[in-house]
Amino acid sequence: MSTHKILVIDDSKVIRMRVKDMLPEGNFDIIEAKDGLEGFNLIRTENPNLIMLDFLLPKMSGWEVYQEIQKQSQYRSIPLVLMSGRKEEVTDKITEPFEYFSFVEKPFDKEQLINAIRDAMMKAKKQPQSLTTASPQASVGATADISALNAEIERLKSKVYRLEQESEQIKKQFNQLVTFIKQKIR
């Protein structure tokens, strides 16, 4: 059983399942909440290593959840990814650049999600620290999360490099074919 908890707060089951499917298998325990109130209660009881928060939610909006997180220092240090299909709704409440959390616009792909999580982890470190210290277990969990994400990013970079090489080879072959056809036409 994984000790790395990701809390996904979104009223769309499709988004919750999509996030779950995009994360590296076996590295995370995904906790789901379908509204802001349920999500905020899970933040308090589950102590997640990462929070993915939709901005438009029933019962308690993502904006209200965000404000509650900011009020309590033990929650501010949890990496946060805000999600919305309309970025302007977020920027109406919180001006850019987003200093302490990451933003990903819906719909997003796996690479955008991984980049947003990585960005959120870096930004969470910038949060002013409270006088209470984090538990060693929480630190180990965050380090393992970062390691898993870094490994996934490196795998994706390798895949991109391989695809770029294949693309260059195809371009060369295409140019040779065009040259051959031009010679035959003359």
C-alpha positions as CSV (number, residue, x, y, z in Angstrom):
1,M,0.0,0.0,0.0
2,S,1.3,3.4,-0.9
3,T,1.9,6.1,1.6
4,H,1.8,8.9,-1.0
5,K,-1.6,10.4,-1.0
6,I,-3.0,12.6,-3.8
7,L,-6.4,14.2,-3.1
8,V,-8.3,15.0,-6.3
9,I,-11.2,17.4,-5.5
10,D,-13.5,17.7,-8.6
11,D,-17.2,17.3,-9.2
12,S,-16.5,15.5,-12.5
13,K,-15.9,11.8,-12.1
14,V,-14.3,11.9,-15.6
15,I,-11.6,14.3,-14.4
16,R,-11.0,12.3,-11.2
17,M,-10.6,9.1,-13.2
18,R,-8.5,10.9,-15.8
19,V,-6.0,12.1,-13.2
20,K,-5.9,8.7,-11.7
21,D,-5.1,7.1,-15.1
22,M,-2.4,9.7,-15.9
23,L,-0.3,9.1,-12.8
24,P,2.4,6.5,-12.7
25,E,0.8,3.2,-11.6
26,G,1.3,2.0,-8.0
27,N,3.1,5.0,-6.7
28,F,0.1,6.9,-5.3
29,D,-3.0,6.4,-3.3
30,I,-5.6,8.5,-5.0
31,I,-8.3,10.0,-2.7
32,E,-11.3,11.5,-4.4
33,A,-13.8,14.2,-3.4
34,K,-16.8,15.2,-5.4
35,D,-17.3,18.6,-3.8
36,G,-15.4,21.3,-1.9
37,L,-16.7,20.5,1.5
38,E,-15.9,16.8,1.3
39,G,-12.5,17.8,-0.2
40,F,-11.6,20.1,2.7
41,N,-12.7,17.5,5.3
42,L,-10.4,15.0,3.6
43,I,-7.5,17.5,3.7
44,R,-7.9,17.7,7.4
45,T,-8.3,13.9,8.0
46,E,-6.0,12.3,5.3
47,N,-3.0,14.7,5.3
48,P,-2.4,14.4,1.5
49,N,1.0,14.9,-0.1
50,L,-0.6,16.8,-3.0
51,I,-4.0,18.5,-3.6
52,M,-5.6,18.8,-7.0
53,L,-8.4,21.3,-6.7
54,D,-11.1,22.2,-9.2
55,F,-12.0,25.9,-8.9
56,L,-15.8,25.5,-9.5
57,L,-17.3,23.1,-7.0
58,P,-20.6,22.5,-5.3
59,K,-21.2,23.0,-1.5
60,M,-17.8,24.8,-1.0
61,S,-16.2,26.4,-4.1
62,G,-12.5,25.8,-5.0
63,W,-11.9,29.4,-4.1
64,E,-13.3,28.9,-0.6
65,V,-11.2,25.7,-0.2
66,Y,-8.1,27.6,-1.3
67,Q,-8.8,30.4,1.2
68,E,-9.2,27.9,4.0
69,I,-5.9,26.2,3.0
70,Q,-4.2,29.6,3.0
71,K,-5.4,30.4,6.6
72,Q,-3.8,27.3,8.1
73,S,0.0,27.0,7.9
74,Q,0.0,23.1,8.0
75,Y,-2.0,23.0,4.8
76,R,-0.2,25.8,2.9
77,S,2.9,23.6,2.7
78,I,1.0,20.9,0.7
79,P,1.6,21.2,-3.0
80,L,-1.5,22.5,-4.7
81,V,-2.6,22.3,-8.4
82,L,-5.7,24.4,-9.2
83,M,-7.7,23.1,-12.2
84,S,-10.3,24.9,-14.2
85,G,-11.7,25.0,-17.7
86,R,-11.7,28.8,-17.6
87,K,-8.5,30.4,-16.4
88,E,-10.1,33.8,-16.2
89,E,-12.3,32.6,-13.3
90,V,-9.1,31.8,-11.3
91,T,-7.3,35.1,-12.3
92,D,-10.4,37.1,-11.3
93,K,-9.8,36.0,-7.7
94,I,-6.0,35.3,-7.7
95,T,-3.7,37.4,-9.8
96,E,-0.8,35.9,-11.8
97,P,1.9,34.9,-11.5
98,F,0.7,32.2,-9.2
99,E,3.3,32.2,-6.5
100,Y,2.3,29.3,-4.2
101,F,0.4,26.9,-6.4
102,S,0.3,25.6,-10.0
103,F,-2.5,25.9,-12.5
104,V,-3.6,23.5,-15.2
105,E,-6.3,24.3,-17.6
106,K,-8.9,21.6,-18.5
107,P,-8.7,19.6,-20.6
108,F,-5.1,18.6,-19.9
109,D,-2.8,15.8,-21.0
110,K,-0.5,13.7,-19.0
111,E,2.6,15.8,-19.7
112,Q,0.7,19.0,-18.6
113,L,-0.5,17.2,-15.5
114,I,3.0,16.0,-14.5
115,N,4.5,19.5,-15.2
116,A,1.8,21.1,-13.0
117,I,2.5,18.7,-10.2
118,R,6.2,19.3,-10.4
119,D,5.7,23.0,-10.5
120,A,3.3,22.8,-7.5
121,M,5.9,20.9,-5.5
122,M,8.6,23.5,-6.2
123,K,6.2,26.4,-5.3
124,A,5.1,24.7,-2.1
125,K,8.7,25.0,-0.9
126,K,8.4,28.8,-1.3
127,Q,5.5,28.9,1.2
128,P,6.5,30.7,4.4
129,Q,7.1,27.9,6.9
130,S,5.2,27.8,10.2
131,L,7.0,27.4,13.5
132,T,5.9,23.8,13.7
133,T,8.1,21.4,11.8
134,A,6.9,18.8,9.4
135,S,7.1,15.1,10.4
136,P,10.0,13.1,8.9
137,Q,7.4,10.7,7.3
138,A,5.8,13.6,5.4
139,S,9.2,14.6,4.1
140,V,10.0,11.1,3.0
141,G,6.7,10.9,1.3
142,A,7.2,14.1,-0.6
143,T,10.7,13.0,-1.6
144,A,9.4,9.7,-3.0
145,D,6.6,11.6,-4.9
146,I,9.2,13.9,-6.5
147,S,11.4,10.9,-7.3
148,A,8.5,9.1,-9.0
149,L,7.6,12.2,-10.9
150,N,11.2,12.9,-11.9
151,A,11.5,9.3,-13.2
152,E,8.3,9.7,-15.3
153,I,9.6,13.0,-16.6
154,E,12.9,11.5,-17.6
155,R,11.0,8.6,-19.3
156,L,8.9,11.1,-21.3
157,K,12.0,13.2,-22.2
158,S,13.6,10.0,-23.6
159,K,10.5,9.2,-25.6
160,V,10.4,12.8,-27.0
161,Y,14.1,12.5,-28.0
162,R,13.5,9.2,-29.7
163,L,10.5,10.6,-31.6
164,E,12.5,13.7,-32.7
165,Q,15.2,11.4,-34.1
166,E,12.6,9.3,-35.9
167,S,11.0,12.5,-37.3
168,E,14.4,13.7,-38.6
169,Q,14.9,10.4,-40.3
170,I,11.5,10.6,-42.0
171,K,12.2,14.1,-43.1
172,K,15.4,13.0,-44.8
173,Q,13.7,10.1,-46.5
174,F,10.9,12.4,-47.7
175,N,13.4,14.9,-49.1
176,Q,15.2,12.0,-50.9
177,L,11.9,10.8,-52.3
178,V,11.0,14.3,-53.5
179,T,14.4,14.7,-55.2
180,F,14.0,11.3,-56.9
181,I,10.6,12.1,-58.2
182,K,11.7,15.5,-59.5
183,Q,14.6,13.8,-61.4
184,K,12.2,11.3,-63.0
185,I,9.8,14.0,-64.0
186,R,12.4,16.0,-65.9
